[in-house]
Amino acid sequence: MAREPVTQDSRVKVGDTEKITINLGPVDLGQIDLLVQEGFYSNRTDLIRTAIRNQLQLHGDVIRQTVARKSLVLGLQHYSRADLEAVRDAGQTLQIQVLGLASIGADVTPELALATIDSVTVLGALHASPAVKAALAGRIH
């Protein structure tokens, strides 16, 4: 078991978003369009983001309790090449558990990732090179 290194920031920048696709029925979509047309929201995305934030706030206590119980890092966790080299040099490995965004430096080789990362559990998004993702595929849950 190794230390959890690096940067942690629960404020994700505007550009740090993931695109999702949802399917809505015509009635729901029509109601959304009506609220946009009436000026309650600037566009469909604005309404959907607001609705999601309201639901997350409603369930905030459950989220906080689960994060604490599962020892998840909340927010942004970045693993640089230097961080992983320090873990390797210390003879340790990582169990990455993040609720938010986990990122592995673009200069991290698949070999370094395999030598230092035992498992990856991310509820949110994992940013890493395609080669590192492929190398860790069997360790990503």
MARVOKE-341629 format. One record per residue (C-alpha): residue in three letters; x, y, z. Coordinates in pm, whole numbers, padded with zeros to 5 digits, always signed. Example, Ala and Ser with C-alpha at 12.3 -4.5 7.8 and 13.67 -1.06 7.14 Angstrom:
2
Ala+01230-00450+00780Ser+01367-00106+00714
***
This chain:
141
Met+00000+00000+00000Ala+00136+00338-00089Arg+00078+00696-00009Glu-00174+00889-00214Pro+00038+01160-00377Val-00026+01471-00559Thr-00282+01733-00633Gln-00633+01729-00503Asp-00884+01996-00602Ser-01261+01960-00582Arg-01312+02264-00808Val-01303+02140-01161Lys-01234+02403-01425Val-01501+02479-01684Gly-01299+02315-01962Asp-01259+01998-01752Thr-01593+01843-01844Glu-01708+01517-01995Lys-01975+01498-02259Ile-02266+01263-02192Thr-02558+01166-02410Ile-02909+01112-02277Asn-03226+01001-02447Leu-03546+01184-02359Gly-03900+01128-02468Pro-04070+01393-02679Val-04290+01515-02392Asp-03994+01569-02156Leu-03797+01736-02433Gly-04094+01958-02520Gln-04129+02065-02156Ile-03759+02151-02144Asp-03790+02353-02464Leu-04092+02537-02321Leu-03898+02637-02007Val-03609+02756-02225Gln-03848+02948-02450Glu-04010+03113-02145Gly-03668+03227-02021Phe-03632+03006-01714Tyr-03311+02859-01860Ser-03076+02984-02128Asn-03073+02649-02313Arg-03140+02277-02268Thr-02795+02215-02121Asp-02850+02483-01857Leu-03170+02310-01739Ile-03013+01965-01739Arg-02704+02082-01546Thr-02928+02259-01293Ala-03143+01948-01251Ile-02837+01729-01198Arg-02685+01970-00945Asn-03015+01983-00755Gln-03028+01604-00737Leu-02665+01582-00624Gln-02733+01842-00355Leu-03045+01653-00245His-02836+01338-00198Gly-02528+01520-00064Asp-02528+01347+00275Val-02531+01002+00115Ile-02251+01102-00121Arg-02035+01238+00164Gln-02093+00929+00379Thr-02010+00694+00093Val-01696+00888-00001Ala-01576+00863+00361Arg-01670+00495+00393Lys-01497+00393+00071Ser-01194+00621+00124Leu-01246+00789-00212Val-01060+01103-00312Leu-01323+01364-00394Gly-01239+01600-00678Leu-00930+01598-00895Gln-00639+01359-00839His-00340+01386-01072Tyr-00057+01134-01090Ser+00253+01272-01260Arg+00549+01073-01386Ala+00754+01201-01090Asp+00482+01088-00847Leu+00476+00738-00991Glu+00856+00716-01005Ala+00866+00807-00634Val+00611+00534-00559Arg+00816+00283-00761Asp+01144+00390-00595Ala+00982+00344-00252Gly+00883-00011-00350Gln+00515+00072-00314Thr+00206+00060-00532Leu-00117+00257-00555Gln-00482+00169-00532Ile-00639+00470-00704Gln-00993+00547-00582Val-01142+00874-00704Leu-01485+01028-00723Gly-01436+01299-00983Leu-01141+01312-01218Ala-00828+01098-01200Ser-00555+01189-01445Ile-00228+01020-01522Gly+00043+01233-01683Ala+00087+01213-02058Asp+00455+01128-02009Val+00379+00821-01793Thr+00477+00504-01978Pro+00262+00191-01972Glu+00548+00011-01798Leu+00564+00269-01518Ala+00186+00258-01475Leu+00188-00123-01451Ala+00472-00118-01200Thr+00305+00133-00968Ile-00074+00106-01002Asp-00247-00203-00861Ser-00603-00091-00925Val-00807+00202-01053Thr-01160+00280-00941Val-01294+00606-01076Leu-01649+00728-01041Gly-01633+01006-01295Ala-01357+01026-01553Leu-01010+00883-01602His-00773+01082-01824Ala-00466+00892-01939Ser-00297+00814-02265Pro-00456+00536-02471Ala-00145+00322-02413Val-00165+00359-02034Lys-00539+00289-02035Ala-00478-00023-02245Ala-00200-00141-02013Leu-00419-00090-01704Ala-00737-00229-01862Gly-00743-00536-01637Arg-00695-00322-01327Ile-00963-00062-01399His-01289-00125-01215
***
